[in-house]
Amino acid sequence: MSHSTTEVLVGGGVLAAALAFGLYAVQSAGFDFSGGEYPLRASFRSLEGVSVGTDVRLAGVKVGTVTDIDLNRETFRADTVVSIRDGIEIPDDSAIIVASEGLLGGNFIEISPGGSPFNFESGDEILDTQGAVSLLSLLLKYVGGGSSSE
């Protein structure tokens, strides 16, 4: 069984490309094998544009992901669970906001840190929430409100 050097080099190149693509796919999907996470809960009026797997950011840096979304049938709010990386301590007077990356960008969850010396523990609920703002409703309000000259 004789193999030429060219076949071995081409096979090695294909294998290296496949491994590089696999690593890129895992990183793009947001998998983090570096350590643990702890859950925090929040209840939003509107989670438009947010789904399981959406980034949770603090100062523009990804610190976690949305892991669960469910409709509360009593309050008609979106009960949400976010997982935050271990080692990221969030003050217990922080706010959690549905933010947008721009007019054409997607939504993400932004944590606006407070100044409390005490931090959230695993399973705590963030009470200060702000849901998604619909760009269409804002535009209609602006156009409708700007047309009256009385």
Disulfide bonds with the S-S distance in Angstrom:
none
